[in-house]
């Protein structure tokens, strides 16, 4: 595993996991931590979805998870939870032109 990859550590994951959707139709999601780490890696590295390292899983799955959960408003709570240890942002909002989610930290 490359040191350049982003992975949720146990502390962050325990804050993020309660905000994930539960009791959804379809097959059980077994790789949330890996897929969400892949989404965060793409956000951090600025690479194309297609170039997301295979350690995170299929790039289409990673992108689709972001797109579906963005449409449902789930990402705002996930980013707030992930940022909680460094001081929770007062608001998290999408960047409308690219639909990328960016936490906004208010002072």
GROMACS elastic network, one bead per residue, 0.5 to 0.9 nm:
[ bonds ]
;  ai    aj funct       b0    kb
    1     4     6  0.86252   500
    1     5     6  0.76073   500
    1    55     6  0.76607   500
    2     5     6  0.57470   500
    3     6     6  0.80408   500
    4    41     6  0.88589   500
    5    37     6  0.84604   500
    5    38     6  0.82796   500
    5    41     6  0.64218   500
    5    45     6  0.89644   500
    5    53     6  0.81598   500
    5    55     6  0.87386   500
    6    37     6  0.59139   500
    6    38     6  0.71642   500
    6    40     6  0.67784   500
    6    41     6  0.51564   500
    6    42     6  0.89440   500
    6    44     6  0.81608   500
    7    33     6  0.80261   500
    7    34     6  0.74997   500
    7    36     6  0.85608   500
    7    37     6  0.50825   500
    7    38     6  0.78357   500
    7    40     6  0.82354   500
    7    41     6  0.79490   500
    8    11     6  0.79571   500
    8    12     6  0.59157   500
    8    13     6  0.57324   500
    8    33     6  0.69938   500
    8    34     6  0.83152   500
    8    36     6  0.81793   500
    8    37     6  0.59767   500
    8    40     6  0.88839   500
    8    82     6  0.88440   500
    9    12     6  0.55213   500
    9    13     6  0.60804   500
    9    14     6  0.87048   500
   10    13     6  0.50654   500
   10    14     6  0.61444   500
   10    15     6  0.87883   500
   11    14     6  0.54651   500
   11    15     6  0.67908   500
   11    85     6  0.89492   500
   12    15     6  0.52174   500
   12    16     6  0.62636   500
   12    17     6  0.86380   500
   12    81     6  0.77875   500
   12    82     6  0.57382   500
   12    83     6  0.83368   500
   12    84     6  0.85070   500
   12    85     6  0.80193   500
   13    17     6  0.57174   500
   13    18     6  0.88989   500
   13    33     6  0.74455   500
   13    82     6  0.77293   500
   14    17     6  0.55483   500
   14    18     6  0.73398   500
   15    18     6  0.66899   500
   15    19     6  0.79920   500
   15    78     6  0.83721   500
   15    81     6  0.55141   500
   15    82     6  0.64854   500
   15    84     6  0.79216   500
   16    19     6  0.56762   500
   16    20     6  0.71650   500
   16    77     6  0.81635   500
   16    78     6  0.55347   500
   16    79     6  0.79802   500
   16    80     6  0.86105   500
   16    81     6  0.54330   500
   16    82     6  0.59459   500
   17    20     6  0.55236   500
   17    21     6  0.89784   500
   17    32     6  0.86380   500
   17    33     6  0.83630   500
   17    78     6  0.82245   500
   17    81     6  0.89942   500
   18    21     6  0.82148   500
   18    78     6  0.88927   500
   19    22     6  0.88139   500
   19    74     6  0.75012   500
   19    75     6  0.88163   500
   19    77     6  0.63988   500
   19    78     6  0.60455   500
   19    81     6  0.79797   500
   20    32     6  0.85491   500
   20    74     6  0.74113   500
   20    77     6  0.88743   500
   20    78     6  0.75885   500
   21    24     6  0.70315   500
   21    69     6  0.88435   500
   21    74     6  0.78284   500
   23    28     6  0.88844   500
   24    27     6  0.83778   500
   24    28     6  0.80283   500
   25    28     6  0.82340   500
   26    29     6  0.87398   500
   29    32     6  0.63983   500
   30    33     6  0.84592   500
   31    34     6  0.53529   500
   31    35     6  0.61449   500
   31    36     6  0.85208   500
   31    57     6  0.86909   500
   32    35     6  0.51701   500
   32    36     6  0.58731   500
   32    37     6  0.82733   500
   33    36     6  0.52958   500
   33    37     6  0.59728   500
   33    38     6  0.85562   500
   34    37     6  0.51283   500
   34    38     6  0.62494   500
   34    39     6  0.88316   500
   34    55     6  0.79983   500
   34    56     6  0.53006   500
   34    57     6  0.72699   500
   35    39     6  0.63778   500
   35    40     6  0.87670   500
   35    56     6  0.56818   500
   35    57     6  0.66152   500
   35    58     6  0.87098   500
   35    61     6  0.76138   500
   35    62     6  0.55290   500
   35    65     6  0.77923   500
   36    40     6  0.62558   500
   36    41     6  0.85218   500
   36    56     6  0.83509   500
   36    62     6  0.73872   500
   36    65     6  0.82004   500
   36    66     6  0.82786   500
   37    40     6  0.50794   500
   37    41     6  0.60726   500
   37    42     6  0.87417   500
   37    56     6  0.69943   500
   38    42     6  0.62897   500
   38    43     6  0.86046   500
   38    52     6  0.70462   500
   38    53     6  0.78263   500
   38    54     6  0.89914   500
   38    55     6  0.81903   500
   38    56     6  0.50265   500
   38    57     6  0.77176   500
   38    59     6  0.84384   500
   38    62     6  0.65215   500
   39    42     6  0.52900   500
   39    43     6  0.62929   500
   39    44     6  0.86345   500
   39    49     6  0.86285   500
   39    52     6  0.86089   500
   39    56     6  0.85496   500
   39    62     6  0.61352   500
   39    63     6  0.72831   500
   39    65     6  0.84864   500
   39    66     6  0.70016   500
   40    44     6  0.59970   500
   40    45     6  0.84437   500
   41    44     6  0.50397   500
   41    45     6  0.58076   500
   41    46     6  0.79747   500
   41    47     6  0.84042   500
   41    52     6  0.77069   500
   41    53     6  0.88754   500
   41    56     6  0.89870   500
   42    45     6  0.52101   500
   42    46     6  0.54056   500
   42    47     6  0.54596   500
   42    48     6  0.70158   500
   42    49     6  0.67494   500
   42    51     6  0.85862   500
   42    52     6  0.64089   500
   43    46     6  0.53787   500
   43    47     6  0.75694   500
   43   100     6  0.77761   500
   43   101     6  0.85251   500
   43   102     6  0.88909   500
   44    47     6  0.82825   500
   47    50     6  0.81529   500
   47    51     6  0.62217   500
   47    52     6  0.68152   500
   48    51     6  0.51855   500
   48    52     6  0.66576   500
   49    52     6  0.52580   500
   49    59     6  0.56827   500
   49    60     6  0.75112   500
   49    62     6  0.77711   500
   49    63     6  0.65862   500
   50    53     6  0.85595   500
   50    58     6  0.88157   500
   50    59     6  0.57131   500
   50    60     6  0.77426   500
   51    54     6  0.85025   500
   51    59     6  0.76583   500
   52    55     6  0.84590   500
   52    56     6  0.74818   500
   52    57     6  0.85728   500
   52    58     6  0.83747   500
   52    59     6  0.61242   500
   52    62     6  0.87094   500
   53    56     6  0.61644   500
   53    57     6  0.76980   500
   53    58     6  0.86822   500
   53    59     6  0.80821   500
   54    57     6  0.51587   500
   54    58     6  0.64160   500
   54    59     6  0.75279   500
   55    58     6  0.86081   500
   56    59     6  0.78881   500
   56    62     6  0.78181   500
   57    60     6  0.86312   500
   57    61     6  0.72164   500
   57    62     6  0.71448   500
   58    61     6  0.53532   500
   58    62     6  0.64840   500
   58    63     6  0.88593   500
   59    62     6  0.50435   500
   59    63     6  0.61589   500
   59    64     6  0.84720   500
   60    63     6  0.51478   500
   60    64     6  0.59006   500
   60    65     6  0.84537   500
   61    64     6  0.50868   500
   61    65     6  0.60626   500
   61    66     6  0.86426   500
   62    65     6  0.53386   500
   62    66     6  0.64966   500
   62    67     6  0.88283   500
   63    66     6  0.51637   500
   63    67     6  0.61808   500
   63    68     6  0.86627   500
   64    68     6  0.59656   500
   64    69     6  0.83438   500
   65    68     6  0.53342   500
   65    69     6  0.59861   500
   65    70     6  0.82145   500
   66    69     6  0.54047   500
   66    70     6  0.57917   500
   66    71     6  0.85242   500
   66    75     6  0.80253   500
   66   100     6  0.89263   500
   67    70     6  0.51215   500
   67    71     6  0.62499   500
   67    72     6  0.87987   500
   67    99     6  0.85995   500
   68    71     6  0.52944   500
   68    72     6  0.65212   500
   68    73     6  0.89103   500
   68    74     6  0.89274   500
   69    73     6  0.61625   500
   69    74     6  0.52630   500
   69    75     6  0.63513   500
   70    73     6  0.51198   500
   70    74     6  0.61019   500
   70    75     6  0.58147   500
   70    76     6  0.83236   500
   70    94     6  0.86992   500
   70    99     6  0.81495   500
   70   100     6  0.87722   500
   70   101     6  0.81498   500
   71    74     6  0.78926   500
   71    75     6  0.89946   500
   72    75     6  0.82014   500
   73    76     6  0.62367   500
   73    77     6  0.80107   500
   74    77     6  0.58944   500
   74    78     6  0.66263   500
   75    79     6  0.60445   500
   75    80     6  0.84383   500
   75    92     6  0.85423   500
   75   101     6  0.73216   500
   76    79     6  0.54091   500
   76    80     6  0.62306   500
   76    81     6  0.86595   500
   76    91     6  0.79858   500
   76    92     6  0.54176   500
   76    93     6  0.67877   500
   76    94     6  0.84200   500
   76   101     6  0.77870   500
   76   102     6  0.87992   500
   76   103     6  0.78381   500
   77    80     6  0.50903   500
   77    81     6  0.60751   500
   77    82     6  0.85414   500
   77    92     6  0.80377   500
   78    81     6  0.51380   500
   78    82     6  0.60894   500
   78    83     6  0.86224   500
   79    83     6  0.60887   500
   79    84     6  0.84643   500
   79    89     6  0.86934   500
   79    92     6  0.70743   500
   79   101     6  0.83575   500
   79   102     6  0.79898   500
   79   103     6  0.63150   500
   80    83     6  0.52571   500
   80    84     6  0.60983   500
   80    88     6  0.58541   500
   80    89     6  0.60956   500
   80    90     6  0.81137   500
   80    91     6  0.77161   500
   80    92     6  0.68230   500
   80   103     6  0.72002   500
   81    84     6  0.50792   500
   81    85     6  0.81910   500
   81    88     6  0.72226   500
   82    85     6  0.73608   500
   82    86     6  0.87965   500
   82    88     6  0.83677   500
   83    86     6  0.56752   500
   83    87     6  0.64063   500
   83    88     6  0.55144   500
   83    89     6  0.69984   500
   83   103     6  0.81547   500
   84    87     6  0.50027   500
   84    89     6  0.74748   500
   85    88     6  0.70661   500
   86    89     6  0.88387   500
   87   105     6  0.85782   500
   88    91     6  0.85936   500
   88   105     6  0.76748   500
   89    92     6  0.68738   500
   89   103     6  0.68978   500
   89   104     6  0.62248   500
   89   106     6  0.62348   500
   89   107     6  0.87076   500
   90   104     6  0.74702   500
   90   105     6  0.63457   500
   90   106     6  0.59538   500
   90   107     6  0.86751   500
   91   103     6  0.69567   500
   91   104     6  0.58491   500
   91   105     6  0.68630   500
   91   106     6  0.74011   500
   92   101     6  0.75902   500
   92   102     6  0.64320   500
   92   104     6  0.52148   500
   92   105     6  0.77795   500
   93    96     6  0.88013   500
   93   101     6  0.62171   500
   93   102     6  0.61233   500
   93   103     6  0.63067   500
   93   104     6  0.68120   500
   94    97     6  0.87480   500
   94    98     6  0.83777   500
   94    99     6  0.58598   500
   94   100     6  0.58352   500
   94   102     6  0.59719   500
   94   103     6  0.81351   500
   95    98     6  0.60472   500
   95    99     6  0.54024   500
   95   100     6  0.55863   500
   95   101     6  0.60649   500
   95   102     6  0.68191   500
   96    99     6  0.50370   500
   96   100     6  0.74877   500
   96   101     6  0.87672   500
   97   100     6  0.81954   500
   98   101     6  0.87324   500
